[in-house]
Amino acid sequence: MPPAFVVVCTAVTVLRHRRPGLPCAFRTPRMPVVPAGGVAPPARLITFLR
């Protein structure tokens, strides 16, 4: 099971692309870069765990 932070970063990206008009209280700065940067390091650690 992936860490929760990876799931949240992925969900933010998917939600922004599928429902761009949805009102939100918080805007993610530099949208595609910040969530990708949050997914890459933990995903790499999970991949090379063994």
Sequence and secondary structure as in RCSB ss.txt:
>XXXX:A:sequence
MPPAFVVVCTAVTVLRHRRPGLPCAFRTPRMPVVPAGGVAPPARLITFLR
>XXXX:A:secstr
   HHHHHHHHHHHHHHH TT   S   TTTTHHHHHHHHHHHHHHHT  
